[in-house]
Amino acid sequence: MSHPRKGLIFSKAILVYCLLALTFPVQAAASVYPSPLALFLGCAGFIAGLALAVMFFLFANKELGLGKWYYPGLLLVNTLALLYLVIHFDSEPDQLYLVLLVSALLINLIFFIGSKQAFPPGDSEAKSFSKFSVILVACADLGYCAVLFTLPLAWSVYGWLFIGGLIQVLSASLAGLAAAGQVNSKRFFALFVPQWLLTCAFVVLLYLWLTSMVPLSWLLASILVSFTLVLLNTSLVLTGLLNEGREEKSGDTKISSEDLFSYTHDPATNLPSYQQALKQFERVLKQGGNQRFAAIVFKPVNFQQVNSVLGHHNSDLLLLQLAYCIQQKVVENTALVNFDASHQPIRLARLQGLNFLVVVELAHSPHPEKIIIKDLCQQLSDAVPDAMSFKSFSLNFELAFGVAFAQGHEAGAAELIAFAGDALLDAEQHQQNLSYFDNSTTLYTEQQLLKMERLKQDLMEENLRWYLQPQIALGDKSIKGFELMVHWYCETEVAQELHEFIDIAEQSGEIHLLMKNMILQAFRVLAQLQQLGIYRPLSLNIPSKDLLESELVDFIELQSGIFAIEPEYLVIELTEEVMLSASTRTKAIIDQLKVLDIGIAIDQFSGSYESLRYLRKMAINQVKIDCSRLDGQEENRADKAIINALINLTRSMGLPMIGIGIATQEVEKMFVAMGGEVAQGKVINRGVVPDELAIWLKRWYSQYPQAKEGKS
């Protein structure tokens, strides 16, 4: 993209070229219209058209005020007077004196306008020199006017050259200031230099015209070009003044140093704020190339005692003392990033809450990174006074640190500070002094986010895989019921069961949508079973107590009406952990489920004292005992004894019991030997897809004809 100043200069060059081309039309007009009045009217019409356009712009923007109208007004009057005099010139001495006088006033006016416009208010040195130059030229001009009519004709012309030369010398001096970098050189060269060069050309051409060395058309072209360029610069400068005025009205004025400090620094500790530290850290990261940095976020872990005893206002005094001590300790450490733009470095920043930040560049030390970090953290800890006191209150502060590393641009400043903050939280939770951020958790978090998005999409599209596990009476092989199971395939061919992706559903907030999908699928399966003449209960596992809400009961009742299926054929399974951790409100939800005749089962029954007390209070339809460890391995002897005791306990209490996890013939035999009757597991069937339920029932009844007696 081209620079706007270059574009402005280029546009002016094109304009000057076009106006110089007027030399030939003006010369042609002088030959076609020999009348001086006709030539004057043609030129006057040209400059008046330009001036009126600028004056209309100024009139439409009244915010500039009437004080700026003298710029184009004086310029227009002076130029018209000069045009009239040179076009009607007939070599009379009085006319020559008037031409010299008006032309001197014109170049003085051009110099005055140009020097005033070329420098912004901030360039005080250039403004002072410009003011001195204008006064000097004005004095010389007044002296010239005073003696003009008394001088001989030749001396009057030489006096005119002196005035013109003086203006050019002063203009060159201003150009020298711009070249030395003492003023805004871009603004100067864009506005003043082209105008100065054209004024030089005008002075030379007027002298040559007076000595009959160039035709009138050249002088007229010089006047028109100079007038147009001065008018263009005037309009540009006034437009800038207008925008500055609007910015002032809208509040976009210069901010004082005190206000700027309050915006960028924390009022309690006078340290740079989070936003200021972030801005400086990002700048260092961009300039540092591939340098390696470490962000260290730390806090006084026992400061809450101060807030509770002294209150926040008084505790800020201790916090200020703490910040001052630490800042003084690290101010000379040049490996730390400076968070302040002032000459005095501030290498400590205040984040949210009680968190502070330092950032260290690790490339300048030959020692291992963790040694550098550990040594720096020890210096920060040593900077804290042994006992900080306020009035009669005294406390020894302890610091905890969180550290995160970054190489070049692999992590942004805000992200790196957040990682260090996470490491600090980990240090607090584990009561450690120092903790490093584990970058692998970032990848894990990203993968979790992708899984959450994928699960949400699959739930919306009903893209889960459903299957049924039959619950069989091992004696006569009759079907006692089914359990609805679900698999989810997340970017792999390996199926995840409900307990494996339930956390993702909870983190993504889609747990309720998942539960509704399960209830809807359960009623679909019940409708399919009853169409086949199988009136058996279907179990549905609810893995979280957060699902036990009135909305769940309402949705079950709604689907029962839609499918015209009695709710008694639905069994809600709750783990023992969920049952025991249920609040009074969730226990009321369980009561509502029982009012609808919905069966309640306890999954993963352990026989604990708390669960037995709960069983006495509530009518439970069945319990499930995990029998997967009933194998021949010697190390499972204790588990076998526990399972045996649970089976005997449920039989003595008259509780319907189902053994789950029956995966092999050996486990099945052991379960039967212990008195188990109803089983569920892979030894019976790994899972029946609902679409193939009719086929499986036909095969089962053909294999076990005696099971048909309990068909309905």
Helices and strands as residue ranges (DSSP letters): H 4-20, H 23-32, H 36-60, G 62-64, G 66-68, H 70-87, H 93-117, H 124-148, H 153-179, H 185-210, H 216-249, H 257-264, H 274-287, E 292-300, H 304-330, E 349-350, E 356-361, H 369-383, E 388-390, E 393-395, E 399-407, H 413-429, E 434-436, H 440-460, E 465-473, E 479-489, E 495-497, H 498-508, H 511-531, E 538-542, G 545-547, H 550-563, G 567-569, E 570-575, H 576-581, H 584-595, E 599-603, H 609-617, E 622-626, G 634-636, H 637-653, E 657-660, H 665-673, E 678-680, G 690-692, H 693-703, G 705-710
